Amino acid sequence: MGWMAKFHIDVITLRTFLKVLAHGYRADNPFHNAVHAADVTQAVYYFINSPGLRDRLTDVEKFTAVIAAVIHDVDHPGLNNAFLEKSNDLINLIHGSSGTLERHHLTAGLDVLFRCDLLKQMTPEDREHVCSLVKELVLATDMARHGEFMEKFNGLHTNGVDWSNSGEFGAMRTSNLNISIKAGSIRNT
Ligand SMILES: [Zn+2]
């Protein structure tokens, strides 16, 4: 069953969500614009459907990875976190100096997601899972935390995972999703 049917998403709601979101990306940003969002979304979709992940991720996790990818740079001003801090930009004043832009993208993306009510027919449990995982994945694109995510990913792959241990299995799935969105986002920068 496809995600549209499984999560009871109608085409008009999805189209509205994507249109509003596309307008949220700044057309005058030469890189972090709606084309970049589509590019990263395509890459993440490819990664989550690769043989190693396809059968291990749940439908909610795969759907969430795509949502996180499509919103992950919304309203990017074309400036980096350090510049926003040094110039006392409003985005820095609102979100602070840690993961400034990533928190801004998350806030703006969730705003569109909720305004368009894309998740309205999901169960409360699935909706909660989507929101917490979207948060985790969008904030994972902060390059200041690159070492942290790579260390965790390498540790899990080096030490191996007990697939029957739900905690370890969950950690591995989340780590793979973190790396998927990071790889999608930085592979052509
Ligand atoms: Zn990006």
py3Dmol code that shows the C-alpha trace and the ligand (Angstrom):
import py3Dmol

protein = """\
ATOM      1  CA  MET A   1       0.000   0.000   0.000  1.00  0.00           C
ATOM      2  CA  GLY A   2       1.329   3.463  -0.894  1.00  0.00           C
ATOM      3  CA  TRP A   3       1.830   6.200   1.692  1.00  0.00           C
ATOM      4  CA  MET A   4      -1.077   8.269   0.352  1.00  0.00           C
ATOM      5  CA  ALA A   5      -3.511   5.447   1.033  1.00  0.00           C
ATOM      6  CA  LYS A   6      -1.830   4.231   4.210  1.00  0.00           C
ATOM      7  CA  PHE A   7      -1.776   7.682   5.856  1.00  0.00           C
ATOM      8  CA  HIS A   8      -5.061   8.844   4.257  1.00  0.00           C
ATOM      9  CA  ILE A   9      -3.496  11.817   2.468  1.00  0.00           C
ATOM     10  CA  ASP A  10      -5.538  13.254  -0.367  1.00  0.00           C
ATOM     11  CA  VAL A  11      -3.920  14.680  -3.494  1.00  0.00           C
ATOM     12  CA  ILE A  12      -5.266  18.222  -3.016  1.00  0.00           C
ATOM     13  CA  THR A  13      -3.832  18.466   0.517  1.00  0.00           C
ATOM     14  CA  LEU A  14      -0.462  17.146  -0.679  1.00  0.00           C
ATOM     15  CA  ARG A  15      -0.397  19.539  -3.630  1.00  0.00           C
ATOM     16  CA  THR A  16      -1.269  22.477  -1.365  1.00  0.00           C
ATOM     17  CA  PHE A  17       1.462  21.491   1.095  1.00  0.00           C
ATOM     18  CA  LEU A  18       4.095  21.313  -1.656  1.00  0.00           C
ATOM     19  CA  LYS A  19       2.985  24.580  -3.266  1.00  0.00           C
ATOM     20  CA  VAL A  20       3.021  26.523   0.017  1.00  0.00           C
ATOM     21  CA  LEU A  21       6.356  24.960   0.920  1.00  0.00           C
ATOM     22  CA  ALA A  22       7.885  25.803  -2.480  1.00  0.00           C
ATOM     23  CA  HIS A  23       6.897  29.444  -1.925  1.00  0.00           C
ATOM     24  CA  GLY A  24       8.639  29.234   1.463  1.00  0.00           C
ATOM     25  CA  TYR A  25      11.967  28.642  -0.293  1.00  0.00           C
ATOM     26  CA  ARG A  26      13.603  31.873  -1.424  1.00  0.00           C
ATOM     27  CA  ALA A  27      13.832  32.000  -5.222  1.00  0.00           C
ATOM     28  CA  ASP A  28      16.684  34.538  -5.012  1.00  0.00           C
ATOM     29  CA  ASN A  29      18.862  32.079  -3.100  1.00  0.00           C
ATOM     30  CA  PRO A  30      21.094  30.584  -5.821  1.00  0.00           C
ATOM     31  CA  PHE A  31      21.605  27.261  -4.033  1.00  0.00           C
ATOM     32  CA  HIS A  32      19.371  26.594  -1.031  1.00  0.00           C
ATOM     33  CA  ASN A  33      16.161  27.029  -3.007  1.00  0.00           C
ATOM     34  CA  ALA A  34      13.219  24.778  -3.917  1.00  0.00           C
ATOM     35  CA  VAL A  35      15.304  22.957  -6.551  1.00  0.00           C
ATOM     36  CA  HIS A  36      17.814  21.968  -3.842  1.00  0.00           C
ATOM     37  CA  ALA A  37      14.919  20.716  -1.685  1.00  0.00           C
ATOM     38  CA  ALA A  38      13.623  18.581  -4.554  1.00  0.00           C
ATOM     39  CA  ASP A  39      17.147  17.308  -5.232  1.00  0.00           C
ATOM     40  CA  VAL A  40      17.738  16.291  -1.599  1.00  0.00           C
ATOM     41  CA  THR A  41      14.279  14.710  -1.386  1.00  0.00           C
ATOM     42  CA  GLN A  42      15.041  12.600  -4.448  1.00  0.00           C
ATOM     43  CA  ALA A  43      18.364  11.518  -2.925  1.00  0.00           C
ATOM     44  CA  VAL A  44      16.798  10.599   0.422  1.00  0.00           C
ATOM     45  CA  TYR A  45      14.059   8.653  -1.357  1.00  0.00           C
ATOM     46  CA  TYR A  46      16.787   6.727  -3.185  1.00  0.00           C
ATOM     47  CA  PHE A  47      18.712   6.013   0.048  1.00  0.00           C
ATOM     48  CA  ILE A  48      15.685   4.785   2.017  1.00  0.00           C
ATOM     49  CA  ASN A  49      14.790   2.441  -0.822  1.00  0.00           C
ATOM     50  CA  SER A  50      18.284   0.968  -1.065  1.00  0.00           C
ATOM     51  CA  PRO A  51      18.499  -2.766  -0.328  1.00  0.00           C
ATOM     52  CA  GLY A  52      20.093  -2.254   3.120  1.00  0.00           C
ATOM     53  CA  LEU A  53      17.355   0.067   4.398  1.00  0.00           C
ATOM     54  CA  ARG A  54      14.215  -0.683   2.411  1.00  0.00           C
ATOM     55  CA  ASP A  55      13.044  -3.621   4.511  1.00  0.00           C
ATOM     56  CA  ARG A  56      14.325  -2.366   7.861  1.00  0.00           C
ATOM     57  CA  LEU A  57      12.668   1.046   8.018  1.00  0.00           C
ATOM     58  CA  THR A  58       8.987   1.372   8.866  1.00  0.00           C
ATOM     59  CA  ASP A  59       6.599   3.197   6.522  1.00  0.00           C
ATOM     60  CA  VAL A  60       6.316   6.039   9.057  1.00  0.00           C
ATOM     61  CA  GLU A  61      10.116   6.397   9.130  1.00  0.00           C
ATOM     62  CA  LYS A  62      10.397   6.403   5.328  1.00  0.00           C
ATOM     63  CA  PHE A  63       7.535   8.885   4.937  1.00  0.00           C
ATOM     64  CA  THR A  64       9.080  11.113   7.632  1.00  0.00           C
ATOM     65  CA  ALA A  65      12.504  11.059   5.968  1.00  0.00           C
ATOM     66  CA  VAL A  66      10.924  12.412   2.780  1.00  0.00           C
ATOM     67  CA  ILE A  67       9.004  15.108   4.693  1.00  0.00           C
ATOM     68  CA  ALA A  68      12.193  16.106   6.550  1.00  0.00           C
ATOM     69  CA  ALA A  69      14.107  16.306   3.262  1.00  0.00           C
ATOM     70  CA  VAL A  70      11.534  18.479   1.542  1.00  0.00           C
ATOM     71  CA  ILE A  71      11.367  21.000   4.424  1.00  0.00           C
ATOM     72  CA  HIS A  72      15.005  20.877   5.572  1.00  0.00           C
ATOM     73  CA  ASP A  73      16.182  24.240   4.105  1.00  0.00           C
ATOM     74  CA  VAL A  74      12.916  26.202   3.834  1.00  0.00           C
ATOM     75  CA  ASP A  75      13.336  30.000   4.025  1.00  0.00           C
ATOM     76  CA  HIS A  76      17.148  29.708   3.828  1.00  0.00           C
ATOM     77  CA  PRO A  77      18.497  33.283   3.621  1.00  0.00           C
ATOM     78  CA  GLY A  78      21.754  32.265   1.915  1.00  0.00           C
ATOM     79  CA  LEU A  79      23.843  33.151   4.966  1.00  0.00           C
ATOM     80  CA  ASN A  80      25.466  30.782   7.458  1.00  0.00           C
ATOM     81  CA  ASN A  81      24.986  30.450  11.215  1.00  0.00           C
ATOM     82  CA  ALA A  82      28.212  32.296  12.060  1.00  0.00           C
ATOM     83  CA  PHE A  83      27.218  35.290   9.932  1.00  0.00           C
ATOM     84  CA  LEU A  84      23.728  35.369  11.443  1.00  0.00           C
ATOM     85  CA  GLU A  85      25.265  35.428  14.921  1.00  0.00           C
ATOM     86  CA  LYS A  86      27.848  38.115  14.163  1.00  0.00           C
ATOM     87  CA  SER A  87      25.316  40.339  12.415  1.00  0.00           C
ATOM     88  CA  ASN A  88      22.724  39.982  15.215  1.00  0.00           C
ATOM     89  CA  ASP A  89      20.236  38.747  12.643  1.00  0.00           C
ATOM     90  CA  LEU A  90      16.635  38.253  13.768  1.00  0.00           C
ATOM     91  CA  ILE A  91      16.881  34.495  13.025  1.00  0.00           C
ATOM     92  CA  ASN A  92      19.773  34.270  15.493  1.00  0.00           C
ATOM     93  CA  LEU A  93      17.930  36.335  18.071  1.00  0.00           C
ATOM     94  CA  ILE A  94      14.930  33.998  17.838  1.00  0.00           C
ATOM     95  CA  HIS A  95      16.684  30.616  17.676  1.00  0.00           C
ATOM     96  CA  GLY A  96      20.020  31.238  19.414  1.00  0.00           C
ATOM     97  CA  SER A  97      23.496  30.350  18.193  1.00  0.00           C
ATOM     98  CA  SER A  98      23.242  26.563  18.220  1.00  0.00           C
ATOM     99  CA  GLY A  99      21.730  25.089  15.048  1.00  0.00           C
ATOM    100  CA  THR A 100      20.305  28.518  14.230  1.00  0.00           C
ATOM    101  CA  LEU A 101      19.284  27.950  10.624  1.00  0.00           C
ATOM    102  CA  GLU A 102      18.289  24.326  11.198  1.00  0.00           C
ATOM    103  CA  ARG A 103      15.862  25.390  13.953  1.00  0.00           C
ATOM    104  CA  HIS A 104      14.552  28.097  11.645  1.00  0.00           C
ATOM    105  CA  HIS A 105      13.958  25.588   8.815  1.00  0.00           C
ATOM    106  CA  LEU A 106      12.310  23.181  11.244  1.00  0.00           C
ATOM    107  CA  THR A 107       9.974  25.862  12.604  1.00  0.00           C
ATOM    108  CA  ALA A 108       9.057  27.154   9.155  1.00  0.00           C
ATOM    109  CA  GLY A 109       8.604  23.624   7.773  1.00  0.00           C
ATOM    110  CA  LEU A 110       6.440  22.422  10.643  1.00  0.00           C
ATOM    111  CA  ASP A 111       4.369  25.598  10.324  1.00  0.00           C
ATOM    112  CA  VAL A 112       3.534  24.697   6.690  1.00  0.00           C
ATOM    113  CA  LEU A 113       2.994  21.048   7.605  1.00  0.00           C
ATOM    114  CA  PHE A 114       0.475  21.961  10.297  1.00  0.00           C
ATOM    115  CA  ARG A 115      -1.199  24.810   8.391  1.00  0.00           C
ATOM    116  CA  CYS A 116      -1.831  22.461   5.460  1.00  0.00           C
ATOM    117  CA  ASP A 117      -2.866  19.702   7.875  1.00  0.00           C
ATOM    118  CA  LEU A 118      -0.993  17.044   5.921  1.00  0.00           C
ATOM    119  CA  LEU A 119      -0.992  14.649   8.882  1.00  0.00           C
ATOM    120  CA  LYS A 120      -4.625  15.149   9.829  1.00  0.00           C
ATOM    121  CA  GLN A 121      -5.750  11.574   9.125  1.00  0.00           C
ATOM    122  CA  MET A 122      -2.794   9.881  10.804  1.00  0.00           C
ATOM    123  CA  THR A 123      -3.188   8.161  14.143  1.00  0.00           C
ATOM    124  CA  PRO A 124      -2.029  10.329  17.081  1.00  0.00           C
ATOM    125  CA  GLU A 125       0.857   7.887  17.670  1.00  0.00           C
ATOM    126  CA  ASP A 126       2.060   8.080  14.064  1.00  0.00           C
ATOM    127  CA  ARG A 127       1.700  11.878  14.027  1.00  0.00           C
ATOM    128  CA  GLU A 128       3.763  12.188  17.198  1.00  0.00           C
ATOM    129  CA  HIS A 129       6.418   9.880  15.731  1.00  0.00           C
ATOM    130  CA  VAL A 130       6.558  11.903  12.489  1.00  0.00           C
ATOM    131  CA  CYS A 131       6.987  15.194  14.384  1.00  0.00           C
ATOM    132  CA  SER A 132       9.743  13.956  16.700  1.00  0.00           C
ATOM    133  CA  LEU A 133      11.649  12.262  13.857  1.00  0.00           C
ATOM    134  CA  VAL A 134      11.305  15.274  11.523  1.00  0.00           C
ATOM    135  CA  LYS A 135      12.828  17.372  14.312  1.00  0.00           C
ATOM    136  CA  GLU A 136      15.704  14.917  14.760  1.00  0.00           C
ATOM    137  CA  LEU A 137      16.431  14.733  11.018  1.00  0.00           C
ATOM    138  CA  VAL A 138      16.251  18.448  10.173  1.00  0.00           C
ATOM    139  CA  LEU A 139      18.452  19.356  13.153  1.00  0.00           C
ATOM    140  CA  ALA A 140      20.912  16.633  12.048  1.00  0.00           C
ATOM    141  CA  THR A 141      21.748  18.714   8.950  1.00  0.00           C
ATOM    142  CA  ASP A 142      23.671  21.154  11.183  1.00  0.00           C
ATOM    143  CA  MET A 143      27.276  20.692  10.025  1.00  0.00           C
ATOM    144  CA  ALA A 144      28.550  21.810  13.439  1.00  0.00           C
ATOM    145  CA  ARG A 145      27.281  18.428  14.694  1.00  0.00           C
ATOM    146  CA  HIS A 146      28.738  16.432  11.778  1.00  0.00           C
ATOM    147  CA  GLY A 147      31.368  14.677  13.934  1.00  0.00           C
ATOM    148  CA  GLU A 148      28.770  13.632  16.500  1.00  0.00           C
ATOM    149  CA  PHE A 149      26.579  11.895  13.904  1.00  0.00           C
ATOM    150  CA  MET A 150      29.492  10.302  12.052  1.00  0.00           C
ATOM    151  CA  GLU A 151      30.931   8.923  15.298  1.00  0.00           C
ATOM    152  CA  LYS A 152      27.599   7.359  16.211  1.00  0.00           C
ATOM    153  CA  PHE A 153      27.082   5.959  12.703  1.00  0.00           C
ATOM    154  CA  ASN A 154      30.608   4.515  12.502  1.00  0.00           C
ATOM    155  CA  GLY A 155      30.326   3.090  16.018  1.00  0.00           C
ATOM    156  CA  LEU A 156      27.086   1.277  15.228  1.00  0.00           C
ATOM    157  CA  HIS A 157      28.472  -0.128  11.984  1.00  0.00           C
ATOM    158  CA  THR A 158      31.837  -1.067  13.499  1.00  0.00           C
ATOM    159  CA  ASN A 159      30.530  -2.685  16.660  1.00  0.00           C
ATOM    160  CA  GLY A 160      27.534  -4.297  14.982  1.00  0.00           C
ATOM    161  CA  VAL A 161      23.939  -4.231  16.101  1.00  0.00           C
ATOM    162  CA  ASP A 162      21.835  -6.835  17.851  1.00  0.00           C
ATOM    163  CA  TRP A 163      18.836  -6.763  15.491  1.00  0.00           C
ATOM    164  CA  SER A 164      16.672  -8.504  18.081  1.00  0.00           C
ATOM    165  CA  ASN A 165      17.321  -5.647  20.553  1.00  0.00           C
ATOM    166  CA  SER A 166      14.631  -3.063  19.752  1.00  0.00           C
ATOM    167  CA  GLY A 167      16.685  -0.210  21.274  1.00  0.00           C
ATOM    168  CA  GLU A 168      19.770  -0.970  19.179  1.00  0.00           C
ATOM    169  CA  PHE A 169      17.662  -1.625  16.073  1.00  0.00           C
ATOM    170  CA  GLY A 170      15.901   1.722  16.550  1.00  0.00           C
ATOM    171  CA  ALA A 171      19.201   3.552  17.091  1.00  0.00           C
ATOM    172  CA  MET A 172      20.591   2.041  13.898  1.00  0.00           C
ATOM    173  CA  ARG A 173      17.513   3.043  11.875  1.00  0.00           C
ATOM    174  CA  THR A 174      17.593   6.615  13.191  1.00  0.00           C
ATOM    175  CA  SER A 175      21.339   6.873  12.593  1.00  0.00           C
ATOM    176  CA  ASN A 176      20.920   5.659   9.005  1.00  0.00           C
ATOM    177  CA  LEU A 177      18.188   8.230   8.416  1.00  0.00           C
ATOM    178  CA  ASN A 178      20.376  10.993   9.908  1.00  0.00           C
ATOM    179  CA  ILE A 179      23.185  10.078   7.538  1.00  0.00           C
ATOM    180  CA  SER A 180      20.783   9.799   4.569  1.00  0.00           C
ATOM    181  CA  ILE A 181      19.521  13.384   4.917  1.00  0.00           C
ATOM    182  CA  LYS A 182      23.027  14.691   5.650  1.00  0.00           C
ATOM    183  CA  ALA A 183      24.454  12.887   2.607  1.00  0.00           C
ATOM    184  CA  GLY A 184      21.583  14.113   0.456  1.00  0.00           C
ATOM    185  CA  SER A 185      22.092  17.683   1.599  1.00  0.00           C
ATOM    186  CA  ILE A 186      25.872  17.957   1.281  1.00  0.00           C
ATOM    187  CA  ARG A 187      26.654  15.622  -1.620  1.00  0.00           C
ATOM    188  CA  ASN A 188      26.695  18.459  -4.192  1.00  0.00           C
ATOM    189  CA  THR A 189      27.706  21.464  -2.113  1.00  0.00           C
TER     190      THR A 189
END
"""
ligand_1 = """\
1
ZN
Zn 20.305 21.340 2.245
"""
view = py3Dmol.view(width=600, height=400)
view.addModel(protein, "pdb")
view.setStyle({"model": 0}, {"cartoon": {"style": "trace"}})
view.addModel(ligand_1, "xyz")
view.setStyle({"model": 1}, {"stick": {}})
view.zoomTo()
view.show()
